[in-house]
Every structure is written in structure tokens, then in C-alpha cells.
Amino acid sequence: MKKVIVYIDGFNVYHAIDALGDPKLKWLNLWSLSESLLRPDEKLVAVKYFSAFQTKRPDAYARHRSYVKALKFSGVSVQMGNFKFKDMECRRCHTQWKQPEEKETDVHIAITMVSDAFLGNFERCILISADSDLVPPKSLIKAQYPEKEFFVVAPPGRFGSARALKPNMEITKGRLKKHLFDLDIKDQSSNVVISAPREYR
């Protein structure tokens, strides 16, 4: 069986789902979704999720923590970056504010993919993202490891914006609906360990 690792650009996927206007879809089981992308001769050896906590927004932070807990419980590996605040100014009225800006996620994804390729951890890697910043690591892996397949999956509605990555397919809303977590996630003893946030119900 060929080994497959799936790499997920968390905020890229989140914003694509948010644009669909159906909050329930944010309670997405990424392990199950990743399994749906496998071919008959493949096995899923890891799903790696990359994101960052926005701690300045308490409600969003709480929802994100619940989601990350659900991902970890399902077997997904999680790597979190951070936010930094960039000084912004309106050119017309000169109002100033600080804009949160996610840092490190694309770097973490790039380093992890290249490292896994070098270590022989996969025969096919699947990247779920539309971020053109990930073109260089894709090009490097394809050049240095031509025997490995690099497969790009665009988040829903992002096939066009992912064109620099030359996506192989796009996740549909219908596929998302088939791969949601239960509203109450239970352990083997049927105890509820994680519940979906109210906004995702």
C-alpha cells in the first residue's frame, strides 16, 4: 500500500468554508475527509493540520480550541503558529489600527512537507490549500523527489485562486457535508469528550 500524508492549511480552509455561509460545515472531520481522497492502493499514515489561535477574540478562540481538541481526538496532528499585529492606516482619513496577521503557518507546512519527503514518509502527499506561497516547496519536492506524487486539493470555491499551485481537484460542499464530526464526540466508553460549539449546530 502506498503511504499518503495530507497537509491542511487551516485558515485557508476555514475562510473558504466561512464564505459558503453554512457554519455547520466548520465542524469538519479532517481525518474522514482525508480518507475520502485515498485511492484503493493507498493508506493514510498522517493528517497534519496547521493553523494559529487568535486569542484577541475570545469567542472565536474558544470555538477554535474546541475544534483543535476534536481534531487531536480523531488522530490529526496539529501544529499551531501565532498571530502578530501589523500597524495599518487609512490613506483617506488616516485612521490607524492594528490588523492581526497570521504568521508561520506556510513556513511550517513547507518545512514539514519537505522533511517528510526527505525521510520517505509518503509516496503521495496531498496539500489542501490555495496559498501560492506554497508553490516553492511543491516545486522543490517535485524536482528532488520525482518518484513522489504531489496532489493539490483546492478548498471549496478556491480552485481559481489556487491556480498557481495547479490544483488537481476542488472540495465540494457536498463532500464537506459527508465528513462532519458528530455534534457530541464520544470516547470508547460512550462518554462525551467534545461537543460542537453552539454556532456550529
N, C-alpha and C positions, 0 to 999 in steps of 0.2 A: 504493500500500500504506500502511495506517495504521501509524504508529510506536507501538511498545509498549515501556515500561520496566517491569521487575519489581524491586520493593524487598523485601528479605528481612530480617526481624528474626531474626538468627542464633540468639540464645539462646532466643527464644520457640519457634522451630522445633526446636532441639536438645532442649529439655526435653520437647516433645511426642513426639518420636521416642524419646527415652530411656524414656518411660512405656510404649512399646509392647513393651519388653523384648527387642528384637532389635538388638544393637549393629551388625550389618552394615549396617543401614539408615542409619547415621550417615555412611557413605561416599557421600553423596548428591551426584549431579551436578546442581547447581542450574541450570546453563545448559540442560541437556537437559530437566529438569523444567519450566523456564520455557517452553521451546519447545512443550511439550505443552499449554500453556494458550492457545496462539495460535489465532485464527480464520483461515480461509483468506485473508482480505483483509488480514492483518496481517504485519508483520515485527518481529522482536525487535532493538531497537537497543542495549539495555544490560540487564545484570542487576547489581544493586547489593546487596552483602551487608554488613550492619552487625553488629558484634559487639565483643568485648573479650577480651584474653588474661588468664587467671587464672594469674599467674606463681607464686603460692604453692603450687601443686600441680604439681610437675614432670612427672609422667606425663601428666596431662590437658593441660598446657601443650604438651608435645611432640606429642601427638595433634592438638591444635588447630592448631599450626603446620603440620603435615603437610597437614591438611585445607585450610587457607588457601592453602598453596602449590598444591595441586591446583585449587582454585577459580580462582586467578590464571592458572594454566596453561591453563584451559579458557575464559578470556576474561571471567571475572566480575570486576567492580570491587569492591574490598574497602576498607571504612573501619572502623578499629578505635577504640573508645573505651577506657575504663580501668575498673579496679575501685578502690573506696575501701572502707575498713573502718569499719564502724559499731559503736560500743560497745553491747553488749547485756547484759541482766541478767535472770536468772530471778526471777520475782516470789515464788516459794515458797522457794527455797534461797539466793537472792541470789548464785548463781554468776555470774561475769562472763566475757564472751568478746568477741572481735571477729568480726563477721559480714561477709564480703565482700559488697559490693553493687555491681552493675554501674551505671556512670554514663555518661551522654551518648548512649547508643545511640538512644533515642527522639527526642532532640533532633536528632541527625544525620539520622535518617530524615526527620523533619518538614521540616527546612531544605532537604534535598536534593530532596524531592518538590515543595515549593512553588517552589523555584528552577527546577527542570526544567519545571514548569507555566508559569511566567512566561516562560521562554526558548523555549517552544514545542517542547520536545524530545520530547513524546509526544502522541498522540491518546487513548491509553488507558494508564493506569497500573494495575499490579497490585501490591497490597500483600499479602504473606504474613506475617500476624501475627494474634494475638488480643489485643494490648495496647490497652486502652481509652484509654491516654494518647495514642494516635494519632487519636482522634476529632477533636480540634480542627483539625489540618492537613487531614484529609479534608473537614471541613465548609467550611474556607476555600477549598480548591481547587474544590469543587463550587459554591460561591457565586460565586467570582470568575471561574471558567472553566467555565461550564455546558456548553460545547460539548465538553468533555473527559469521558471516562468514567473513573470511579474504581471499580475492581473489587477486592473484598476476598476473599482466599482464606484460610480458617482452616487452621492446621496440623492434623495428624491428631488426632482426639479432642478438638478445641478449639472446635468450632462453637458450643457453648453459651456458653463463656466469652468468645467473640468477639462476642456478641450486640450489644454497644454499637457495634461497627463495622458491624453489619448485613452479615455476610458473604454473598457470593454462592454460595460453594461451600466444601467441605472436601476437603483432600487425603486420599486413602485410602491404606491400607497397600499395596494392590495397585499404585497409581500409583508409590509410592516404590520398590518392587521393580523397576520397569521403568526406573528412571533412576539407577542406581548407577554410580559410576566403575569402571573395570577395577581389579582389585587391584594391578596394576602398570601405571602410566600411562607411555606411551612417546612419544618425540618422533618427528618425521618420519623419522629415521634408525633407528627401532626401538630406540633406547637407552632404558632405564628411567630416568625422571626423578623419579618419586614412587611410593612403594609405600604401600599401605594399612597403617596400624598393626596390630599383631598382634590387638588386641582387636576390630578391625572385619572380620576374616577368617572 
